């Protein structure tokens, strides 16, 4: 039980952070909220969350085979994971959306199934997300080799819940701010998310150095 309590906030945070960067899928979700409504956009996010879950399971499976390596090199993995977060954070902070929002929609039929499928494959088409997920797993010390199958299932379900929570929040906010939302708003959101990632990376590096430094 204590292990699950330990994992709950970390798994939810991983789910949110995987979904948060406003790349092509984020632009598509926002565009569909504005053009098709909140629920088609949410189901697009659902497809993206399913794709992220698949990549998380792949990452967890790969990491489970090298548990000893992780335990021996925890310091370096935290540093590398924090650097990865910093790189994504810096990219988002500097990225300024410059594509007209009306050109992003993929013009699929207006049904939720097609929205889920398009969200899934648009996200799945970027396997580089694996590096981001591994960085997050290392940064949050997520992989627990002594977890049971039930505990693993709960942990990954919480990642999925965190991703869904993000897309629910985004579609709700954009729907409420429909008349005010523009590309500048997206640019500001990218800067906020980028700053959060940079701050988390800095905290991770500092904590790793402090933990690694032998007590005098």
DRENLOLO-276917 format. One line per field, with one value per residue (C-alpha): residue number from 1; x, y, z. Coordinates in steps of 0.02 Angstrom, whole numbers. Layout:
pos	(NUM,...) .
c1	(X,...) .
c2	(Y,...) .
c3	(Z,...) .
//
This chain:
pos	(1,2,3,4,5,6,7,8,9,10,11,12,13,14,15,16,17,18,19,20,21,22,23,24,25,26,27,28,29,30,31,32,33,34,35,36,37,38,39,40,41,42,43,44,45,46,47,48,49,50,51,52,53,54,55,56,57,58,59,60,61,62,63,64,65,66,67,68,69,70,71,72,73,74,75,76,77,78,79,80,81,82,83,84,85,86,87,88,89,90,91,92,93,94,95,96,97,98,99,100,101,102,103,104,105,106,107,108,109,110,111,112,113,114,115,116,117,118,119,120,121,122,123,124,125,126,127,128,129,130,131,132,133,134,135,136,137,138,139,140,141,142,143,144,145,146,147,148,149,150,151,152,153,154,155,156,157,158,159,160,161,162,163,164,165,166,167,168,169,170,171,172,173,174,175,176,177,178,179,180,181,182,183,184,185,186,187,188,189,190,191,192,193,194,195,196,197,198,199,200,201,202,203,204,205,206,207,208,209,210,211,212,213,214,215,216) .
c1	(0,140,220,57,41,220,183,13,73,223,117,-12,127,208,40,15,193,192,35,75,199,98,160,54,-69,-94,-126,-249,-344,-357,-410,-544,-609,-632,-701,-791,-825,-757,-795,-719,-563,-565,-578,-430,-336,-398,-315,-154,-162,-181,-29,70,16,83,250,252,224,364,479,435,465,635,684,630,765,900,846,1021,1094,971,1013,1200,1185,1041,1138,1181,1005,929,1051,1015,828,837,938,807,671,773,794,607,574,694,620,444,496,574,444,322,174,166,39,-138,-252,-379,-250,-211,-370,-353,-529,-585,-767,-859,-866,-776,-695,-604,-552,-475,-387,-315,-254,-176,-81,-26,55,117,205,335,437,559,434,515,668,557,463,624,687,529,537,716,681,534,616,456,510,491,565,472,299,169,68,-77,33,105,-71,-124,32,7,-179,-134,-20,-166,-279,-154,-149,-339,-350,-236,-339,-502,-431,-365,-526,-630,-523,-513,-701,-733,-606,-661,-682,-517,-402,-269,-93,-20,-115,-34,137,109,53,210,316,228,248,428,469,393,497,656,621,589,750,850,774,813,996,1018,937,1041,1202,1151,1107,1266,1380,1448,1409,1560) .
c2	(0,120,87,132,292,334,306,393,575,524,422,561,689,580,563,751,793,670,753,933,984,1077,986,933,835,982,1097,970,954,1143,1163,1028,1107,1270,1195,1033,1053,992,807,770,858,759,594,649,672,501,424,517,455,275,295,370,222,100,190,193,5,-21,92,5,-165,-113,-35,-189,-289,-170,-143,-183,-56,76,40,52,211,301,464,473,422,561,685,623,622,800,855,777,873,1032,1006,985,1131,1245,1191,1230,1394,1455,1380,1504,1426,1497,1388,1451,1348,1315,1216,1089,986,818,827,656,608,682,532,494,335,428,561,427,342,505,556,385,375,556,527,352,416,501,360,489,510,352,454,581,444,358,526,551,375,406,580,519,353,273,95,-16,-190,-265,-214,-349,-362,-277,-132,-111,-107,27,130,130,161,317,376,355,448,591,605,602,733,847,832,855,1014,1081,1051,1125,1283,1309,1284,1415,1534,1503,1687,1737,1597,1627,1573,1697,1607,1443,1526,1585,1410,1336,1457,1413,1226,1249,1347,1211,1077,1181,1208,1023,979,1102,1032,855,896,986,844,713,807,829,645,590,700,599,671,747) .
c3	(0,44,-127,-215,-112,-161,-345,-359,-374,-481,-603,-619,-647,-782,-871,-869,-922,-1067,-1135,-1091,-1228,-1360,-1514,-1665,-1559,-1441,-1589,-1661,-1496,-1479,-1660,-1644,-1485,-1579,-1741,-1691,-1506,-1341,-1352,-1523,-1459,-1296,-1390,-1496,-1333,-1278,-1431,-1390,-1210,-1270,-1380,-1235,-1127,-1257,-1257,-1067,-1062,-1188,-1087,-924,-1003,-1068,-903,-806,-894,-835,-655,-590,-710,-648,-466,-501,-604,-520,-504,-689,-741,-637,-714,-890,-857,-792,-943,-1058,-965,-978,-1166,-1192,-1076,-1169,-1336,-1279,-1199,-1362,-1480,-1555,-1649,-1824,-1916,-1947,-1836,-1974,-2074,-1939,-1937,-2025,-2097,-2038,-2023,-1875,-1759,-1597,-1662,-1800,-1674,-1561,-1707,-1774,-1601,-1574,-1738,-1739,-1568,-1607,-1763,-1651,-1570,-1501,-1360,-1288,-1240,-1152,-1059,-1005,-945,-844,-773,-718,-652,-545,-499,-564,-599,-445,-475,-326,-389,-415,-575,-486,-428,-603,-675,-551,-586,-775,-754,-656,-796,-915,-793,-782,-972,-984,-847,-947,-1106,-1010,-933,-1099,-1194,-1053,-1042,-1230,-1246,-1111,-1187,-1366,-1410,-1333,-1389,-1522,-1565,-1442,-1303,-1359,-1360,-1180,-1130,-1208,-1107,-946,-975,-1032,-875,-765,-852,-834,-649,-620,-712,-605,-445,-502,-538,-372,-273,-364,-325,-143,-124,-211,-107,40,211,295) .
//
